[in-house]
Amino acid sequence: MTATTAAAPRHARGGLDLLPEFHQGLDNLRAHKLRSALTMLGMIFGVAAVIAMLSIGAGAQQQVIAFIEQLGVHNVIVEAREAGDNQTLQKVRKVSAGLSFQDLRSIQANVDGIAASTARKRVLPTKLLPKPQGDVPMLYGVSPSYEQIAGLHVTRGRFFDADEDKAAAPVAVLGQAATAALFGGADPIGQFVKINQQWFRVIGIAGPQLTAQADVAGLPAQDRNNLIYVPLMSAILRLEDSLSWQKDEIDAVYVTLTPNTNVVAAGAVMRGLLDTSHRGASDFSVIVPAELLAEQQRTKRLFEVVMVAIASISLLVGGIGIMNIMLASVLERTREIGVRRAIGATRRAIVRQFLVETTMITITGGFIGTIVGIVLSQLVAYFAGWSTIVSVASVVIACVVSVSVGIVFGLYPATRAAKLDPVKALHYE
């Protein structure tokens, strides 16, 4: 018989040696059901905490990241900052006249790589017909290029064109929520909406837009589906109110750049131009979605690491519980260990016996904890209305960490059992 053929049976026997220990470990866990269940609780809660916390965090971050991506990674947005009160406004107006068309022209003349740009005039209607069911839609006066810049998808009808903008035509495009609020289930195309004292004909319906629940880097929270889009000149000439002197000439500037343009550098140039023309009044915010996206992705990775570290404390506590229970198990099974050693069991076999039991506890606890974590994250999403995402990575991380903790904390009791003197173990009472 060759060395190769002799090695094969030994290897096979080594694999089969685990089966008796597996059955023995299973019998021991069944004999102490309550103790085994209580030992598993640490693993169950630890794994559930890891998965639930990561899913909640991932959902929140994913929502913000998707919103920033929707803003356009090739876009730069300048948003006017509204003064909190009249006294603050007067102080700012002594230094800066606010965001204006002159700022837009300055940006167009000095920033390279601009593919499209538009100003925006925002108006909150005081009167609307039909009367809206719910919140009053906000009105955006924009140029036709806004459709491309904002990535709007008109699902029905069309967006207004340059001729309608130049002529201040009374036409409007409604967002999804604005359509439902004003017309319910009726077809709004061709219908009229009275905004303050002006009638506007509905020519299109915009597709759904993602909405941030809170301010994002200077962008005010706004339901982007509850909007009415009208030509910029229509908003200024038809809807400008008597208090326009208190407001900026325009509320925002949207710029989209060509793909090969450095967006961050262009944003810095725009910030410098406006700082100079506004004489350092800081009455505007320059938002670079590409910069925000990179920052949010870094924040997401850091958040995941912190959440795993915090939730792993539960797993650590569970591991200590496993060690405690296994040490007690070694103590009460001293005679059994002595008998096994006396009939020829090696120290390695004793170590393997206790590690098999520990691994069974951690794997079972990890499996149950995974189910509990997924259910918990879904319950949070249902009752709190938060977006949650259970990723494969979070499940794998939780399970690997739980099994690793179980093996590490089970190794000491198993080694201690293997080092027992067989003669003393047989006489142990």
N, C-alpha and C positions, 0 to 999 in steps of 0.2 A: 504494500500500500504506500502510495506517495504521500509527501507532506501536504500537497494540495487537497487530496481526497480525505486526509485525516482532519484537516482544518475545517472542512465543510460541515461534518456532523457536529463538531464542537460549537461552531457558529450557530447552527440550527438549534442545538440544545440551549445556547445562551438566550436565544429569542423565546423559546418555549418556557424557560425558567420564570418568565414574567407572569405566565398564565396562572400558576398556583398562587403566586403572591397577589395577583389581581383579585382572584376569588376570595382569598383569605382576608384581604383588605376590605372587600365588599361585605363579607360576613361580619367583620368587626364593626363597620359603620352601621350596618343594620341592627346589630346587637345594642348599639348605643345611639338610637335614632335622635333623641332629644339633644344629646351632646353634639352630635354631628351637625344637626340643623342649626344650633346656636353658633357653632364654629363657622358655618357657612355664611351666617348673617353679615359678618365683617366684610367678606368678599362680595356678597350681594349688594350691600349698600355702597361699597367703594366703587365697584364697576358701574352701578346705576348712576352714582354721582358724577363719575367721569363722563359717561355718555350723555347724560342730561345736560350738564354744564357746557360741554363742547357743542352740543346740538343747538342750545339756546344762543350761545355766543356766535356760532357759525351762521345761524339764521339772521341775527341782527347785523353782523358784518356783511353778509352776502347781500342783504337788502340795500345797505348803504353803498356797497361797491357797484351793484347793478344800477343804482340811481346815478352815481358818478359817471359810469360808462355811458349811460343814456345822455348825459350832458354833452358828451362828445370828447374823445381824447385829443382831437385836433382843434378844439375850440378854446377860446379865452373869453370869459364873461366879466364885464365891468358892471357892478351893481351899486346904485346910489344908496347911501346910508341915510335913512330918515331921522330927522332930529326928534328927540324925545318930547320936547316942549317948545313953545314959541320963543322963550328967552334964549335957549340953546340955538334955535334956528337963526335968530337975529345975529348972534355972535358969529356963526358960521358964514352968514351972508355978507358980513363986513369983510371977510377974507376971500370967499369963493362964491361965484354965482351958481354953483352946482353943476351937475352933469349936463352937457349941452351937445347940440349938433356940431359945434365947433370942436369939441373933444373927439367926436367921431371922425370929422374931416382930418384932424391932426393925426389920429391913429392910422387912417387910410393912407396918408401921405408919408408917414415915417416908419411904418412897420412893413417889412418885406414878407412876401409869401402869403398875402391875404387872398383867399379864394372867394369869400363872400362875407358880407357884414350887414348888420341892421341895428337901428336904434329900437328902443321899446318904450311905449307910453302906457302906463298902467292906470286904469280907472276902475273904481268901485262904484257900480251904478247905484243911484239913489232910488230909481224907479225902474221896474221891469214888467213888461207884459209880453207873454203870459206870466202870471205871478209864479215865481219858482217855489217848488216844494222842497224845503230844506234851505241850506246856505245859499246866499246870493252869489252867483258866479262872478268871478273877477274878469275884467275885460283887458285884453292885451292888444294895443295898437302896434303892429309890426309891419315890416316890409315883406314882400313875397319871398325873399331869400330866407326868411325865418323857417320856412318849411324844410329846406335843405339843412340849415344850420342845426335845428333842434331835432332833426330826424323824425319829423311828423309824418305819419302815414294816414292819408285821408281815405277812409274806408268807403265813404259814399259822397257823391258830388265831386267838388274840386276846391282847391285853394284859390284865393284871389290873385290876380296878375298885376304887372307893373302899371298898366294903363288904368286899372281900377284904383290903385294906390295913388297915382298922380292926380286922378280926378276926384279923390276923396269919396269914392263910390260908397253908398250905404249898403254894403254887403258884409256878411259875417260867416265864420266857420265855428261850429260848436264842438266842445270837447264831449266825451262820453257822458260824464256826470251832468254837465250843463244841459245836454240833450234830454236826459231823463228827468231833470228837475223842471224844465220848461215845457216839454211836450209829452212826457210819459212814454207810452208805447207808440204814439202817432208818428208819421213820417214828417220830419221838419223841413225837408228840402223844398224850397219854394215858398215856405211860410215866412211870416214877418215877426220880428221881435222889436218891441219898443224899448229902447235904452235911454233913460231920462226922457228927453222930449223928441228923440229921433227914432225913426223907423228903419230897421235894417233887415234886408232879405237874406235868409239862410241859404247858402250855396254849397255847404259841405259839412261833413262830420269827421272829426279827427279820431284816429284810433286811440286805444288805451295807452296811458303813460304811467310810468312808475312815479311814486310820490314819496318824498322823505317826510317822516313824522316830526322832525325837528329841524332847526336851522343847520345848514351844512356849510361851514367855512364862509359865512357872509351871505349865503343864499337863504332868504327867509322861507320858512315852511309854507308851502302852498299846494293845495290840491290841484295838480296839473291836469286833472280830468275835468275839473269844474271851472273851465275857462271859456271865454268867448274871444275869438280872434277877429279883428277888423283891420283894414288898412291903416297904416300909421297916420297918414294925412287925415283920414276920417276921424280918428280918435282925437287929433289935435284941433281940427277945424270944427268938428261937429259936437264934441263932448267935453272940451276944455271948460272947466268951471270958473267962477268968478274969483276963486282963491288961488289961481294958478301962479300968482307971484310968490306964494309961499313955497312952491314946489320946484323941483328941478325941471328944466325944460324937457328932458327925457329921463326915464328911470333906469335904463340899462343900455349897454352896448354889447352885442353878440358878434364875435368874429370867429370865422373858421379859417384855418390855415391849410396850405397844401401839405401833403403827407411827408415831404422831405424837409419841412421847416421845423426848426427847434422851437417847440411850443413853449417850453419853460423860459427860454431866452426872450422870445417874443412877449411873453407875459411881463418879464422884467422891464423891457423897453416901454411897454404901455404904462406900467406902474410909474416909471420915471417921468414920462411925458405928462401924465395926469398930476403927479405931485408938483411939477413945475407950474402947470397952468392953474392948479387949484391952490397954489402957494402954501402947501403943507397943511391944508385944512382937514385932511383925512376924512372927507365926507363921501368916500367911495370904497369899494372892495374890489380887488382884481382876483378873480377865481380862475385857476388853471386846473381843469379836471384831471389832466394827465398827472400833475403833481399830487393832487389829492388822492388819485387812485393808487399811486406808488406808496403814499403815506398810509393809506387805509390797509393795503396789503401787508405792510410791515407791522401795523398795529394788530392785524388779524393773527399773524404768526406769533407775535409776542403774547397776545391774549390767550392763544391756544396753549402755549408753554406754561403760562401762569395758571390757567384753569386745570391743566393736567397735574401740575405740582400741588395745587390746593386739594384737588380731589384725591390725589395719591396718598394724602395723609390718612384718609379713611381706609385705604388699602393697607397702609402701614399698620394701623391699629388692628385691622383684620389679621395681618401677618403675626402680630404679637399674640393675638388670641389663639392662632393656630399653634404657635410654639408652646404656649402655656398648656393647651389641651394635649398636645403630643407628648410633652414632658410628663404630664399626669398619666398618660396612656402607657409610657415606658415604665413608669413606677409600678403600676398595677399589673403589668404583663411581664414582670421580671422573671417569674418562674417559667413562663412560656418561652421567653428568650433563652433561658438556661437550657431547657429541654432541646430546643432547636440546635443550639451550639453543641450540646452533648452528642447528638445523633449526626453531627457532621456539617451543619450549616456554617458557611463562612461569614466573616464580618461584612463582606460586601453584600451577601444575601440579606443580612439583617438590615443594613442601610437601605437596600432596595425595597425591602418590605414596608418600612415606614415612609419612605419617599413616595411609594405608590399610593399609600393611603392619603398622604398630604396632597398629592397631585389630583387625586380623585375629588377631594374636598374643594380644591381651588377651581378645577375645571367645571364642576357642577355649580359652584357658587358663581363663577364667571358667566356661565350660560344663563342661569336664572337672573343674574344682575343685568345682563344685556337686555333681556326681555323687559325687566322692570324699568331700565333706563329709557328704552324706546317708548314704552307706554307712558312714562312720566313726561317725556318731552312732548308727546302728542297731547297729553292732558293740559300742559302749559300752553301749547299752541291753541287749543280749543277754548279754554276758559279765559286766558289772558289776552288772546288775540295776537300773540307774538308769532313771528315766523321762526320755525325751527328746522334744522337740517341734520338728520342723522347720517353721517358719512361712514363709509366702510373703514376709513382710517381711524375714526374715533372708537369704533368697535374693536378693531385689531389692537390699538394701543391699550385699551382698557383690559382686554383679555390677556395680552402678552404680559403687561405689568402685573396683573393679578396672579397669573401662574408663576411668574418669576419670584414675586414676593412669597408665595406659598412654598416654593422649592427652597428659597434661601432660608426662610424661617423654619422650615421642616428639616433642614440638613443637620442642625445642631442636635435636636432630639434623636434623629436617626443615628448619628455618629455616637452619641452617648450610649444608646442601646447596644450598638455593635461592640463597644469597649467593655461591656459588663463581663466580669469573670464568670465563666460557666459554672464552676463549683459553688461560688457564693450565690449565684442566681438560683441554683437548684435548691439551696437551703433557705432562700428568702421567704419570709412569711408575711 
